[in-house]
Amino acid sequence: MGTDEEPQHWHEDVDDDVSGRLNWLRAGVLGANDGIVSTAGVVMGVAGATDDSGTILIAGIAALTAGALSMGAGEYVSVSTQRDSERSILAMERKELEQMPRTEQEELARMYREKGLSPETAEKVAEELTAHDALEAHADIEFGIDPDSLANPWHAALASMVAFTVGALLPLLVVALVPDAARIVTTVVVVALALAGAGAVSARLGYSPRLPAVVRNVAGGLLAMGVTYLIGMLAGVHLG
């Protein structure tokens, strides 16, 4: 942060497309966390029921494959629905601008008055924004939509799939490479460190405090692994 004497804005290094950045961040962090936690949970659950390395590894691979495809498909469907909704809103707003331009400009001026502008300034702003790009002005103030930067479902799906796969590989590699005697402890340590790193990265990219993000990630992941391990143990005892 700077001062009036030496101006320096924290957001000078932020991309113009903040919403796009946040969408990628959401999909990437969600995918990585899910990959780490869900695959580690499956591995721990199966490890609680059996000590057979082959069985645990197969379960981990299945969890990675199914999870990555599920995350990608889910993100694609979700963001596609959002994009369809944004397009429908823009189409309806475009039609209103064509059929009642004066009423729409008055509505725009009213919204700026409600934000604190004087009536004269609000009228002038509405007039100039309408002349420049009426649809963009209305989409922004009414719905928070940028017509030139709609959500991209393919980007979200790819980011989620890749992030999930990268996250899921960590517990899977532990199962494949670590001896049986140290498998559980090593998995817990590796997953905790990975979740801490993911939390720190998400906080850094999102310009938010790191500690709460790290604590949330690590606590949630360890809880999930602990529960699945206990369930696996109980299932192994009663079904084995």
RODO-2510 file (C-alpha; in nm, 4 decimals, decimal comma):
residues 240
     n   res          X          Y          Z
     1     m     0,0000     0,0000     0,0000
     2     g     0,1199     0,3472    -0,0796
     3     t     0,0368     0,6981     0,0396
     4     d    -0,0879     1,0119    -0,1325
     5     e     0,2733     1,1285    -0,1475
     6     e     0,3934     0,7977    -0,2919
     7     p     0,0925     0,6292    -0,4577
     8     q     0,1121     0,2540    -0,4943
     9     h    -0,1968     0,0387    -0,5453
    10     w    -0,2058    -0,3243    -0,4339
    11     h    -0,4084    -0,4128    -0,7431
    12     e    -0,1587    -0,2807    -0,9979
    13     d    -0,0358    -0,6355    -1,0618
    14     v    -0,3878    -0,7804    -1,0880
    15     d    -0,5145    -0,8860    -1,4285
    16     d    -0,8002    -0,6916    -1,5814
    17     d    -1,0066    -1,0104    -1,6021
    18     v    -1,0505    -1,0594    -1,2284
    19     s    -1,3658    -1,2709    -1,2658
    20     g    -1,1868    -1,5037    -1,5061
    21     r    -0,8952    -1,5317    -1,2656
    22     l    -1,1279    -1,6155    -0,9792
    23     n    -1,3112    -1,8790    -1,1849
    24     w    -0,9816    -2,0487    -1,2693
    25     l    -0,8733    -2,0219    -0,9077
    26     r    -1,1968    -2,1718    -0,7816
    27     a    -1,1858    -2,4623    -1,0271
    28     g    -0,8153    -2,5257    -0,9732
    29     v    -0,8164    -2,5116    -0,5937
    30     l    -1,1385    -2,7109    -0,5677
    31     g    -1,0014    -2,9734    -0,8068
    32     a    -0,6659    -3,0043    -0,6294
    33     n    -0,8216    -3,0247    -0,2840
    34     d    -1,0733    -3,2825    -0,3972
    35     g    -0,8018    -3,4836    -0,5675
    36     i    -0,5855    -3,4893    -0,2565
    37     v    -0,8604    -3,5484    -0,0028
    38     s    -1,0862    -3,7895    -0,1893
    39     t    -0,8060    -4,0102    -0,3203
    40     a    -0,6293    -4,0070     0,0165
    41     g    -0,9620    -4,0893     0,1805
    42     v    -1,0179    -4,3881    -0,0486
    43     v    -0,6616    -4,5077     0,0002
    44     m    -0,6844    -4,4705     0,3776
    45     g    -1,0234    -4,6377     0,3884
    46     v    -0,9036    -4,9396     0,1934
    47     a    -0,5799    -4,9451     0,3945
    48     g    -0,7896    -4,9609     0,7099
    49     a    -0,9597    -5,2734     0,5774
    50     t    -0,6624    -5,4511     0,4180
    51     d    -0,2843    -5,4253     0,3973
    52     d    -0,2676    -5,5631     0,0421
    53     s    -0,0713    -5,3067    -0,1617
    54     g    -0,2234    -5,4123    -0,4937
    55     t    -0,5782    -5,3689    -0,3708
    56     i    -0,5022    -5,0269    -0,2223
    57     l    -0,3286    -4,9117    -0,5408
    58     i    -0,6147    -5,0252    -0,7650
    59     a    -0,8619    -4,8429    -0,5418
    60     g    -0,6483    -4,5290    -0,5615
    61     i    -0,6265    -4,5428    -0,9422
    62     a    -1,0014    -4,5930    -0,9662
    63     a    -1,0586    -4,2972    -0,7343
    64     l    -0,8265    -4,0764    -0,9413
    65     t    -0,9866    -4,1701    -1,2732
    66     a    -1,3468    -4,1438    -1,1584
    67     g    -1,2818    -3,8273    -0,9612
    68     a    -1,1035    -3,6436    -1,2430
    69     l    -1,3767    -3,7273    -1,4938
    70     s    -1,6492    -3,6397    -1,2456
    71     m    -1,4892    -3,3056    -1,1578
    72     g    -1,4422    -3,2150    -1,5230
    73     a    -1,7964    -3,3091    -1,6183
    74     g    -1,9401    -3,1346    -1,3141
    75     e    -1,7499    -2,8123    -1,3827
    76     y    -1,8495    -2,8188    -1,7492
    77     v    -2,2177    -2,8651    -1,6699
    78     s    -2,2137    -2,6066    -1,3909
    79     v    -2,0306    -2,3349    -1,5838
    80     s    -2,2291    -2,4087    -1,9016
    81     t    -2,5481    -2,3487    -1,7049
    82     q    -2,4040    -2,0233    -1,5726
    83     r    -2,3020    -1,9163    -1,9238
    84     d    -2,6456    -2,0032    -2,0659
    85     s    -2,8079    -1,7958    -1,7919
    86     e    -2,5778    -1,5003    -1,8612
    87     r    -2,6522    -1,5187    -2,2327
    88     s    -3,0276    -1,5296    -2,1695
    89     i    -3,0053    -1,2265    -1,9402
    90     l    -2,8047    -1,0340    -2,1989
    91     a    -3,0508    -1,1275    -2,4743
    92     m    -3,3475    -1,0035    -2,2697
    93     e    -3,1634    -0,6852    -2,1735
    94     r    -3,0677    -0,6238    -2,5379
    95     k    -3,4339    -0,6578    -2,6391
    96     e    -3,5436    -0,4125    -2,3707
    97     l    -3,2846    -0,1622    -2,4915
    98     e    -3,4202    -0,1946    -2,8443
    99     q    -3,7860    -0,1602    -2,7465
   100     m    -3,7670     0,1062    -2,4728
   101     p    -3,4298     0,2841    -2,4864
   102     r    -3,5523     0,5954    -2,3030
   103     t    -3,6969     0,3950    -2,0155
   104     e    -3,3765     0,1931    -1,9873
   105     q    -3,1637     0,5076    -1,9758
   106     e    -3,3864     0,6482    -1,7015
   107     e    -3,3481     0,3204    -1,5129
   108     l    -2,9707     0,3462    -1,5461
   109     a    -2,9746     0,7010    -1,4107
   110     r    -3,1931     0,5921    -1,1185
   111     m    -2,9480     0,3167    -1,0271
   112     y    -2,6604     0,5628    -1,0203
   113     r    -2,8648     0,7990    -0,8046
   114     e    -2,9202     0,5103    -0,5640
   115     k    -2,5427     0,4597    -0,5536
   116     g    -2,4966     0,8164    -0,4324
   117     l    -2,4572     1,0329    -0,7425
   118     s    -2,6456     1,3599    -0,7678
   119     p    -2,9424     1,3573    -1,0085
   120     e    -2,7564     1,5769    -1,2594
   121     t    -2,4419     1,3623    -1,2499
   122     a    -2,6422     1,0388    -1,2673
   123     e    -2,8268     1,1656    -1,5761
   124     k    -2,4990     1,2638    -1,7417
   125     v    -2,3313     0,9317    -1,6587
   126     a    -2,6306     0,7349    -1,7864
   127     e    -2,6357     0,9353    -2,1061
   128     e    -2,2652     0,8908    -2,1775
   129     l    -2,2592     0,5208    -2,0878
   130     t    -2,5650     0,4562    -2,3038
   131     a    -2,3971     0,6297    -2,5963
   132     h    -2,0787     0,4295    -2,5427
   133     d    -2,2258     0,0795    -2,4839
   134     a    -2,5742     0,0593    -2,3376
   135     l    -2,5780    -0,3199    -2,3017
   136     e    -2,2457    -0,3293    -2,1186
   137     a    -2,3551    -0,0505    -1,8835
   138     h    -2,6822    -0,2225    -1,7896
   139     a    -2,5286    -0,5709    -1,7643
   140     d    -2,2638    -0,4387    -1,5269
   141     i    -2,4760    -0,2377    -1,2859
   142     e    -2,7835    -0,4627    -1,2895
   143     f    -2,6330    -0,8115    -1,3006
   144     g    -2,2566    -0,7787    -1,2555
   145     i    -2,1972    -0,9383    -1,5969
   146     d    -1,9269    -0,8440    -1,8454
   147     p    -2,0633    -0,9309    -2,1930
   148     d    -1,7064    -0,9648    -2,3246
   149     s    -1,5917    -1,2007    -2,0486
   150     l    -1,8491    -1,4729    -1,9968
   151     a    -1,7570    -1,7873    -1,8052
   152     n    -1,5868    -2,0527    -2,0191
   153     p    -1,7009    -2,4084    -1,9336
   154     w    -1,4114    -2,5764    -2,1168
   155     h    -1,1522    -2,3760    -1,9268
   156     a    -1,3167    -2,4590    -1,5943
   157     a    -1,3515    -2,8289    -1,6807
   158     l    -0,9893    -2,8617    -1,7939
   159     a    -0,8546    -2,6722    -1,4938
   160     s    -1,0574    -2,8890    -1,2575
   161     m    -0,9552    -3,2186    -1,4208
   162     v    -0,5851    -3,1334    -1,4309
   163     a    -0,5846    -3,0000    -1,0753
   164     f    -0,7700    -3,3066    -0,9462
   165     t    -0,5267    -3,5413    -1,1198
   166     v    -0,2210    -3,3594    -0,9849
   167     g    -0,3644    -3,3618    -0,6329
   168     a    -0,4679    -3,7272    -0,6509
   169     l    -0,1234    -3,8388    -0,7675
   170     l     0,0310    -3,7492    -0,4315
   171     p    -0,1411    -4,0114    -0,2124
   172     l    -0,1309    -4,2555    -0,5018
   173     l     0,2484    -4,2274    -0,5298
   174     v     0,2815    -4,2746    -0,1550
   175     v     0,0888    -4,6013    -0,1769
   176     a     0,2996    -4,7182    -0,4709
   177     l     0,6412    -4,6235    -0,3344
   178     v     0,6314    -4,6325     0,0458
   179     p     0,6749    -4,9641     0,2350
   180     d     0,3693    -5,1078     0,4093
   181     a     0,4945    -5,0309     0,7603
   182     a     0,5238    -4,6572     0,6938
   183     r     0,2358    -4,6169     0,4489
   184     i    -0,0279    -4,4709     0,6815
   185     v     0,1957    -4,2223     0,8604
   186     t     0,3624    -4,1119     0,5373
   187     t     0,0287    -4,0632     0,3647
   188     v    -0,0985    -3,8461     0,6482
   189     v     0,2172    -3,6319     0,6504
   190     v     0,2323    -3,5925     0,2708
   191     v    -0,1365    -3,5091     0,2428
   192     a    -0,1170    -3,2572     0,5267
   193     l     0,1783    -3,0831     0,3620
   194     a     0,0083    -3,0869     0,0229
   195     l    -0,3118    -2,9383     0,1651
   196     a    -0,1118    -2,6735     0,3471
   197     g     0,0602    -2,5845     0,0217
   198     a    -0,2683    -2,5723    -0,1687
   199     g    -0,4187    -2,3471     0,0971
   200     a    -0,1192    -2,1134     0,0888
   201     v    -0,1240    -2,0934    -0,2914
   202     s    -0,4989    -2,0245    -0,3025
   203     a    -0,4593    -1,7493    -0,0447
   204     r    -0,1699    -1,5968    -0,2367
   205     l    -0,3553    -1,5985    -0,5689
   206     g    -0,6744    -1,4732    -0,4069
   207     y    -0,5036    -1,1978    -0,2026
   208     s    -0,6433    -1,3357     0,1236
   209     p    -0,4814    -1,4335     0,4581
   210     r    -0,2814    -1,7548     0,4336
   211     l    -0,3249    -1,9036     0,7802
   212     p    -0,7059    -1,9485     0,7714
   213     a    -0,6846    -2,1096     0,4260
   214     v    -0,4087    -2,3470     0,5380
   215     v    -0,5903    -2,4428     0,8601
   216     r    -0,9174    -2,5073     0,6753
   217     n    -0,7505    -2,7262     0,4149
   218     v    -0,5404    -2,9306     0,6539
   219     a    -0,8119    -2,9769     0,9170
   220     g    -1,0746    -3,0796     0,6627
   221     g    -0,8410    -3,3220     0,4882
   222     l    -0,7195    -3,4899     0,8054
   223     l    -1,0754    -3,5234     0,9320
   224     a    -1,1852    -3,6874     0,6070
   225     m    -0,8933    -3,9305     0,6119
   226     g    -0,9493    -4,0170     0,9772
   227     v    -1,3179    -4,0920     0,9241
   228     t    -1,2603    -4,3067     0,6146
   229     y    -0,9778    -4,4964     0,7842
   230     l    -1,1999    -4,5804     1,0828
   231     i    -1,4820    -4,6878     0,8526
   232     g    -1,2376    -4,9046     0,6595
   233     m    -1,1166    -5,0654     0,9793
   234     l    -1,4721    -5,1403     1,0900
   235     a    -1,5602    -5,2813     0,7482
   236     g    -1,2459    -5,4954     0,7487
   237     v    -1,3275    -5,6373     1,0897
   238     h    -1,6909    -5,7180     1,0137
   239     l    -1,6590    -5,8189     0,6492
   240     g    -1,3067    -5,9566     0,6331
***
